[in-house]
Every structure is written in C-alpha cells, then in structure tokens.
C-alpha cells in the first residue's frame, strides 16, 4: 500500500501556473548584430524549443521535489480483521499409571502427547493452554497462539514431575483458573485421564460446577481401560520387564463432569480411538476474535528528492553553459 504522509504540501505546485504567467509576460531579450553573416552558417536548434525544453526540465524537477516534501510512504501490514477462535485448555493427567503400555508399542503418556500435538495442528486462531496434574495441578503453558512453543512444552512433559496421584478435581480447577477471565464466546477444557480421583482437596463434581459457573465446557477423555494392565519396571538383574498392575477407573464421574458442563465424554482404549475423540472435539463451535496487526511505514521521499535535485542541477548547468543566453 502507498500513501502520502503530508499531501497538503502538493499545494506548493500552485506556484507553477503563477510562474508560467510571469514568464509569458517577460519581454524577450534580443541582441543586435551589425551583420548576420557571421552566424548564418551556425546550425543551432530553435531558441524557442530550447527555452521550452529547459522550462519543462525545471518544472519536472520542481514537481519531484514537491512530491518528496509530501512524504510518500509504503505501508506494510496495515489491516484489521476478525477471525474465529475459541479458548481451549488441555488438562493432561501425568500420574504414574500413564506409564501403562497397553497402547502398544508405546505407553499411554506417549500416545496422549502425540495426539495432543496433532489436535493443536488442527486448530487455527484458537488460544490454547496446557495444564498437567497428578497429586497437584500446574500450568505448563498459559493460553497462547504460539503453537510451536505449545508443542515444545507438550514434548517436555514427563511423568514424575509432580508427586504421584490423580487429583482430577484440582486439575479441573487449575484449568478453570486459566479460563475464568477469558472473553471468548466459547471456553473449553479437554480433560484427559486414565484413572479415578484419589488426591487433592477439590471434588471433581464441585470443580465441574465451578467450570459451569464460568460458562466453560469440559470434554472428558478416558484413556485406557481398568483392570490389569502391563507396566514396565527396571530389574537390576534382568533389565526391563513387565508386571501386571491394577488400574482403577471412574468413568461415571467423567460422564457427570461432561454432562454438568454441556460437554461430551469419550472413551479411548487404543490410539485410533483417542485420535477419533480429538477429531470430534476439534469440530467445536467458534467465536469471533478481533486480530490487530501493526502497520509499518517505509519512507520513499528519497526516490523523488534525489532525482529532482539532480535534474535541477543539470538544468542550471545547461542554462549557464551550453544554452547560456546573452543579455
């Protein structure tokens, strides 16, 4: 985009017609010769043509300089538009049970992280945050549009960062705290866990009611199944081996959480089912969000000023040398 910062300076061009009228009123100077025999043989251009050319050259230089005074500028990225987006917080269970390797050939945690990153890639113009919870809940990433940083922080998640346990209610409350001041029309928590609430001082149903009071939907995802599941252990003698351990789940509570907040519940017992769950969640409603872009201005006056000065100097030089008029 191109514009002039000071277009009022173009009024200076009004000097041109005034100058033209003044030139027309000037009396032409003549030189008397006792005889024309000495200059008859000179093959010179018409004096009137020379005068016209020099006048046009001077006017062109003047116009270029005035254009420079008007400060032409190139405007880059000057626009304001509205896009559709929602605010989403991913709440991820990182308790020890997420190490279960019933999602062969990798464990639940690895699958959950991979599908979370795929989910992020499907979103555009949505602010997405990340909280993790075990015995306590922590914010891994506040709401952001920088998906590259978000995916890096998802990769950084490790089991054992928080003391073991499954505080579902505390995880929901931590996510609500990130969304409560949001002005987005749609606010969503995607809660992914593989167990039952066994830690924290906030009941999951109470946390769901809190989310509802802030207009937040919760989509619950149960990853894996209950009962005996294989867990890897490091044996100092035999190396890595697997043991069967009991995992308790509470799908009823997860369904109630989704119902209370007008969300939905999904059960994923394999990677494909988890991918389908995220795909359905990705089809959420969207709301209008105004996005502003700052404008940058690049001065272009030198493209007119320098040629104008050079042409003016050329005109002055020609007028006082080759096309010098005798008095």
N, C-alpha and C positions, 0 to 999 in steps of 0.2 A: 504494500500500500504506500502511496506517495501523497504528501501534502505539504503546504507551506505554513511555517510557524507564524510568520508576520506578513500576511498577504496585503495588509494596508500599505506596505511600502511600494506596492505597484502603482500607487497614486503618483509617485515620482515620474512615471512615464508621461504624465500630462505635460511635462516640460517640453516634450518632443514637438507637439503642434505649435507651441509658443515659439520655440526655437526656429521652426520651419517658417513661420510667418515673418520672423525677424530677418531671416536670411533672404526671403523674397523681396524685402524692402530695401535691402542693401544695394547700393549702387555699384555696378561693376567697375572695377578699376581698369584703366587702359594704359597702354604705354605707346608713346608716339615715336615713330621711327622716321628719319629723314628719307629713308628709302626701304622698300620691302625686298629689294633684290638680294639682300644678304640672307634672307630666311626663306625664300621661296622654295629652296631645294630641301628644306627640312621636312621629313615625312613623320610628323607628330600626330598623335591622336587628338581628337577634338577636345578643346578646353572644357566645353560643357559636359562631355562624357566623363572626363577626369574628375571634374567637380562633383558630378552625381555619384561616381564610384566612391570618392573619399567621404562624401556625406553619408552614404549608406553604410560604409565601414564604421564610421564614427557612431552612427545610430545603433548598429548591431552591437558594438562594444558596450555602449551605454545600456542597452536592454539586458545584456548578460550581467552587467554589474548590478543593475536594479534587481534582477532575478535572484542574484546571490544575497542581496540585502533582505529579500523576502524569506530567506532561510528555508530552502527546500529540504525536506527530511523524508527518509524512508522509514516507515512504521512497520515493525515486525511483531507478530503475535498479538495484535490488538483485536481481541474478541471476548465476548462474554456469552456463555451459553449454558443451557441446563441439560444435565444428563440424569439418567435414572439409576438410583442406587439405594442400598439398604445398609444397615449396620449389623454386623454379624460377629459374635464371639464364639470361637471354638473352645469348648471346655473338654480337656482330654485327661482321662484317668491314667496316671503313671504309677499305680500301685504295683507291687511285686507280681501279682497274678497276671499282669500283661506280658510276662515273660513266657507264658504257656505257649508251646509250639504245636497247637492243634491247627494252626493255619499254615500247614506245610507248604514250602520248605522253611518258612521263617516264622517268627513269633508274632503274637498279636500286636505288640508295640510297633514293630517294623511295618506291618500292614497298615495300621492306623495312621502312622506318619505319612506313608506313601499316598494313601487315599486322601488324606487331608490336603496334601500339596496339589494333588490332581483337582480337588474341589476348588482350591484357590485359583487355579488356572482357568476355571470355567466362569469366574466372576469378572465383571468389568464395572469400574466406578463404584464398587462397594467398599466401605471401610470394614476391614476385618481385623479382629483382635484374637489373641490366644492366651488362655489361662490353663494351668496344669494343676492337678490336685492329687493328693494321696491322703496322708493324715491331715494335711493343711492345704490351702489353696493359694497359688501365687500367679501374678500376671507375668507371663512370658513375653507378651508383646501387646502394647495398647492398640486401640483402633488405628488403622493405618491404610493408606492406599499404596504403600510401597510393598508390593507383593514379593519382590526379590528378597528384601530383608526378612519379611514374614516367613518365607520358605526356609531361609537360613536358620531362623530361630526354631522352626519345626525340626529341622535336622539336628539341632543342638540338644533336643530333649533326650534325657537319659533316665532310666529307672534308677532310683536310689538318690536322686537329687533332694527328695523330700522323704521324711520318715514314713515308713510303710503304714498303710491303712487305706480305707476308702471312704472319704468324707464327701459324699455326694452333695449333701445339703450345703456344706461350706464351699464346694466348688461352684454350685449354682449362685450362691450369694456373692462370691468373688466376681463372677461374670456379670451379675446384675449391677454391681458397683461400677463396672466399666460402661454400662449402657444407660444408667439411670438419667444422665444429663443429656443424652442424645436427643436431637430434634428430628431425627428421621421418622418418617411415617411408619416404617416397619423396622422393628428391632427383634433380633433373633439370637437365641443361644442354641448351638448344636452340641449337645451333651453326649459324649461317648464314654462308656464304662463297661466293665466286664463282671461286675460283682454287685454286692449289696452294701448299703450304708452301714459301716461299722466303726466310724470315727467321727470326730467333730461334735460341736455342741449345737448345731443347727439341723433340725429335722428336714429331710428333703421336701416333704409336703409343705412345710412352713416356708421354705425357700421358694417353692413354686408359687405360693400365694403372693409372696413378695414380688416375684417377677411379674405376675399378673397385674399387680397394682401399678406397675410402671409400663404396662402395655407391651410386655416382652413375651414373645412366643418361645417355647422350648421344644426343640426336636430331639427326642431321646433315641440313642442308638445303643443297643445291647450287642457287644461284640463277643463272639464265642458262645459256648454253652456251659451249663453247670455240670456238676459231677466230676468224675475223674478225668484229668487232662495231663498230658506229658509235660514235665518241667525238666530243663537241663540243670545238672549240677556238676561241679568240677571235683572230681575224685583225685586226691593226691597220688593215688596208686594207679588207677585205671584211666585217668583223664576224664574227659567229658562223657557223662552218661545220663540217662533219663530215668526219672521216677514218676509214678502216677500220684498226683495230689488232688485233693478235693477242692473244688471251687463252688462257692455258693452264689447264686444269683437271685435277684428280686425283680423280676420283670413286671410284676403287678404294680410296684411303686413307680417304675419308669413310665408305665402306661398312664398312671394317675397324674404324674407330673405333666405329661404331654396334654392330657385332657383338660387339666385345670387352666393351662395357658393357651388353649386353642392350637396346640401344635400337633405333631404326629409322632408315633413310636415306630421304630424299625428294629428288627432283629436280624443280625448278620452272623451266620455261623461259618462263613467262608469268605475269602477275599472278593469273590464276584458279588455276593450279597451285600457286602459293605459298599462296593462301588455303586451298586444299584441304589442303595439308600442315599448316598451322597448325590447321585444324579437327580433323584426326586426332590431332595432338599434344594438343589440348585435351581429348581423351577419356581422359586418363591416369587411373591409379588415384589414389585419395585416401587420406589417413591422418587419424586423429583428432588434433585440436589443441584443447587447452583454452583457452577465451577467458574472461577475467575482466573484469567491469565493476564499477567502483567505485560505492558507494552514497552518496547524498547525503541528508541529513536536514534537514527544514524544521520548525522549532518551531511548534506550534499552540496553546500554552498560553494565549496572549492571547485566543483566541476563547472561552475559558471563564472566565478570570480577570476580564476587564473586565466582562462581563455579570453575573458573580457579585457583584462589588463594587458595581456599580450597583444590583442588586436588593436587596442587603443595606442599602445606604444608603437606598433607598426604603422598606424595611421599618422601619428605625429612625425615619425621618422621619414615617411614618404612625403608628407606635406612640406617638410623642411629640407628635403634633398632633391629627389627626382622631380617631384611635382611642385617645386618651390615657385610661388607666384611673385613676379616682380611688382614693386609698387608703382 
